[in-house]
């Protein structure tokens, strides 16, 4: 039984792999971040599949598969926090199309993000804005982004693909179309890196 946010964080970090459930082949695809040899072909195929067939899992489904992307893991942790009476905030950011959860404990705001390697514990700050700034600075350091956008969201429909999730959050079809174009450009860039 998990009795604290720290126990939940440790459990998820140690047991839930980073990857996704594919609606295309009904399979689990794990991103092997421990691979010492960068495999460009595997990276390209993984990104192509996640952008075309990712499907948001329910917490019960994640309990079975033990593998999920950031959106899946946010839904999983959200279930625990709500069950235990915590005030929570769920966010989506344009950098890496990433989702994360913040919960409030006493007068502290706590970042609960089990999907980023650089985060190995719960990060606590005195204000919601300082936690969001921490996430912004971290995400901006991980890639080239000229603009940072953050959206708070509440409920997502399980089974949704990545673009449907982004639309549910932003309610902005123009923005979703831009994300689609950005994904296409990223895949074209990755394809050019292949030695074929």
DAUR-V375117 format. One record per backbone hydrogen bond with DSSP energy under -0.5 kcal/mol. NH is the residue of the N-H (numbers start at 1). CO is the residue of the C=O. If there is no record, write none. Layout:
nh:NH co:CO
nh:NH co:CO
//
This chain:
nh:3 co:1
nh:8 co:4
nh:9 co:5
nh:10 co:6
nh:11 co:7
nh:12 co:8
nh:13 co:9
nh:14 co:10
nh:15 co:11
nh:16 co:12
nh:17 co:15
nh:17 co:66
nh:19 co:17
nh:19 co:68
nh:20 co:29
nh:22 co:27
nh:23 co:21
nh:23 co:53
nh:26 co:22
nh:29 co:20
nh:30 co:28
nh:31 co:18
nh:32 co:30
nh:33 co:31
nh:35 co:32
nh:38 co:36
nh:40 co:38
nh:43 co:39
nh:44 co:40
nh:45 co:41
nh:46 co:42
nh:47 co:43
nh:48 co:44
nh:49 co:45
nh:50 co:46
nh:51 co:47
nh:52 co:48
nh:53 co:49
nh:54 co:50
nh:55 co:21
nh:56 co:160
nh:62 co:58
nh:63 co:59
nh:64 co:60
nh:65 co:61
nh:66 co:62
nh:68 co:17
nh:73 co:69
nh:74 co:70
nh:75 co:71
nh:76 co:72
nh:77 co:73
nh:78 co:74
nh:79 co:75
nh:80 co:76
nh:81 co:77
nh:82 co:78
nh:83 co:79
nh:84 co:80
nh:85 co:82
nh:86 co:81
nh:87 co:104
nh:89 co:102
nh:90 co:153
nh:91 co:100
nh:92 co:151
nh:93 co:98
nh:94 co:149
nh:96 co:94
nh:97 co:94
nh:98 co:93
nh:98 co:95
nh:100 co:91
nh:101 co:112
nh:102 co:89
nh:103 co:110
nh:104 co:87
nh:105 co:108
nh:108 co:105
nh:109 co:125
nh:110 co:103
nh:111 co:123
nh:112 co:101
nh:112 co:110
nh:113 co:111
nh:117 co:115
nh:119 co:116
nh:120 co:118
nh:123 co:111
nh:125 co:109
nh:131 co:127
nh:132 co:128
nh:133 co:129
nh:134 co:130
nh:135 co:131
nh:136 co:132
nh:137 co:133
nh:138 co:134
nh:139 co:135
nh:140 co:136
nh:141 co:137
nh:142 co:138
nh:142 co:139
nh:143 co:140
nh:145 co:143
nh:149 co:147
nh:151 co:92
nh:153 co:90
nh:158 co:156
nh:159 co:56
nh:160 co:157
nh:165 co:161
nh:166 co:162
nh:167 co:163
nh:168 co:164
nh:169 co:165
nh:170 co:166
nh:171 co:167
nh:176 co:172
nh:177 co:173
nh:178 co:174
nh:179 co:175
nh:180 co:176
nh:181 co:177
nh:182 co:178
nh:183 co:179
nh:184 co:180
nh:185 co:181
nh:186 co:182
nh:187 co:183
nh:188 co:184
nh:189 co:185
nh:190 co:186
nh:191 co:187
nh:192 co:188
nh:193 co:189
nh:194 co:190
nh:194 co:191
nh:196 co:194
//
